[in-house]
Amino acid sequence: MKATSLVLELIYNLVMIGLGSYGSYILFSEFVEMEQFRSISQILLVVRKRWYALLALTIALMLFFFPFFKGLSG
């Protein structure tokens, strides 16, 4: 039972780190290519163009904060 929970926690952490790394790498590289921010519309264009990276980063953040909310509520 304990070995199973350790394996599931390891998989949970790997998924969280993998999704966060992927999303942040893609978005960071897109913003670096812009060289300078001219307007908010360019930022929204990058987010619209790379929505899957934003989704991956959002899921990783939710997975990161879920244990905190679970611990605080119970």
BALOBA-1460 file (C-alpha; in Angstrom, 3 decimals):
// residues 74
<rec num="1" residu="m" x="0.000" y="0.000" z="0.000"/>
<rec num="2" residu="k" x="2.737" y="2.454" z="0.930"/>
<rec num="3" residu="a" x="4.819" y="1.580" z="-2.146"/>
<rec num="4" residu="t" x="1.816" y="2.259" z="-4.357"/>
<rec num="5" residu="s" x="1.271" y="5.687" z="-2.843"/>
<rec num="6" residu="l" x="4.961" y="6.540" z="-3.294"/>
<rec num="7" residu="v" x="4.814" y="5.518" z="-6.952"/>
<rec num="8" residu="l" x="1.654" y="7.576" z="-7.514"/>
<rec num="9" residu="e" x="3.222" y="10.583" z="-5.785"/>
<rec num="10" residu="l" x="6.309" y="10.233" z="-7.972"/>
<rec num="11" residu="i" x="4.171" y="10.084" z="-11.121"/>
<rec num="12" residu="y" x="2.147" y="13.088" z="-9.892"/>
<rec num="13" residu="n" x="5.319" y="15.108" z="-9.340"/>
<rec num="14" residu="l" x="6.821" y="14.098" z="-12.691"/>
<rec num="15" residu="v" x="3.658" y="15.107" z="-14.560"/>
<rec num="16" residu="m" x="3.546" y="18.418" z="-12.699"/>
<rec num="17" residu="i" x="7.203" y="19.203" z="-13.417"/>
<rec num="18" residu="g" x="6.964" y="18.028" z="-17.025"/>
<rec num="19" residu="l" x="3.895" y="20.110" z="-17.854"/>
<rec num="20" residu="g" x="5.273" y="23.174" z="-16.091"/>
<rec num="21" residu="s" x="8.629" y="22.911" z="-17.810"/>
<rec num="22" residu="y" x="7.056" y="22.419" z="-21.221"/>
<rec num="23" residu="g" x="4.636" y="25.324" z="-20.867"/>
<rec num="24" residu="s" x="7.145" y="27.749" z="-19.453"/>
<rec num="25" residu="y" x="9.809" y="26.843" z="-22.039"/>
<rec num="26" residu="i" x="7.458" y="27.410" z="-24.984"/>
<rec num="27" residu="l" x="6.046" y="30.684" z="-23.645"/>
<rec num="28" residu="f" x="9.452" y="31.998" z="-22.575"/>
<rec num="29" residu="s" x="10.978" y="31.271" z="-25.975"/>
<rec num="30" residu="e" x="8.086" y="33.043" z="-27.714"/>
<rec num="31" residu="f" x="8.486" y="36.130" z="-25.544"/>
<rec num="32" residu="v" x="12.251" y="36.171" z="-26.073"/>
<rec num="33" residu="e" x="11.732" y="36.146" z="-29.848"/>
<rec num="34" residu="m" x="9.630" y="39.313" z="-29.553"/>
<rec num="35" residu="e" x="12.710" y="41.233" z="-28.279"/>
<rec num="36" residu="q" x="10.540" y="43.959" z="-26.790"/>
<rec num="37" residu="f" x="6.927" y="44.338" z="-25.752"/>
<rec num="38" residu="r" x="5.134" y="46.920" z="-27.808"/>
<rec num="39" residu="s" x="1.568" y="46.383" z="-26.708"/>
<rec num="40" residu="i" x="-0.734" y="44.080" z="-24.817"/>
<rec num="41" residu="s" x="-2.127" y="42.842" z="-28.133"/>
<rec num="42" residu="q" x="1.237" y="41.242" z="-28.962"/>
<rec num="43" residu="i" x="1.208" y="39.407" z="-25.639"/>
<rec num="44" residu="l" x="-2.328" y="38.204" z="-26.321"/>
<rec num="45" residu="l" x="-1.266" y="37.129" z="-29.805"/>
<rec num="46" residu="v" x="1.501" y="34.957" z="-28.335"/>
<rec num="47" residu="v" x="-0.908" y="33.470" z="-25.802"/>
<rec num="48" residu="r" x="-3.481" y="32.793" z="-28.527"/>
<rec num="49" residu="k" x="-0.834" y="31.255" z="-30.771"/>
<rec num="50" residu="r" x="0.584" y="29.050" z="-28.001"/>
<rec num="51" residu="w" x="-2.593" y="28.282" z="-26.046"/>
<rec num="52" residu="y" x="-1.556" y="24.681" z="-25.398"/>
<rec num="53" residu="a" x="1.595" y="25.862" z="-23.608"/>
<rec num="54" residu="l" x="-0.521" y="28.176" z="-21.451"/>
<rec num="55" residu="l" x="-2.901" y="25.289" z="-20.736"/>
<rec num="56" residu="a" x="0.002" y="23.021" z="-19.728"/>
<rec num="57" residu="l" x="1.404" y="25.705" z="-17.433"/>
<rec num="58" residu="t" x="-2.020" y="26.308" z="-15.880"/>
<rec num="59" residu="i" x="-2.535" y="22.588" z="-15.215"/>
<rec num="60" residu="a" x="0.935" y="22.359" z="-13.652"/>
<rec num="61" residu="l" x="0.167" y="25.282" z="-11.355"/>
<rec num="62" residu="m" x="-3.141" y="23.711" z="-10.342"/>
<rec num="63" residu="l" x="-1.375" y="20.430" z="-9.587"/>
<rec num="64" residu="f" x="1.211" y="22.326" z="-7.556"/>
<rec num="65" residu="f" x="-1.298" y="24.237" z="-5.427"/>
<rec num="66" residu="f" x="-3.842" y="21.414" z="-4.988"/>
<rec num="67" residu="p" x="-2.007" y="19.791" z="-2.029"/>
<rec num="68" residu="f" x="-1.834" y="23.184" z="-0.289"/>
<rec num="69" residu="f" x="-5.577" y="23.747" z="-0.621"/>
<rec num="70" residu="k" x="-6.253" y="20.159" z="0.423"/>
<rec num="71" residu="g" x="-4.067" y="20.564" z="3.508"/>
<rec num="72" residu="l" x="-5.605" y="23.886" z="4.466"/>
<rec num="73" residu="s" x="-9.173" y="22.674" z="4.104"/>
<rec num="74" residu="g" x="-8.809" y="19.461" z="6.049"/>
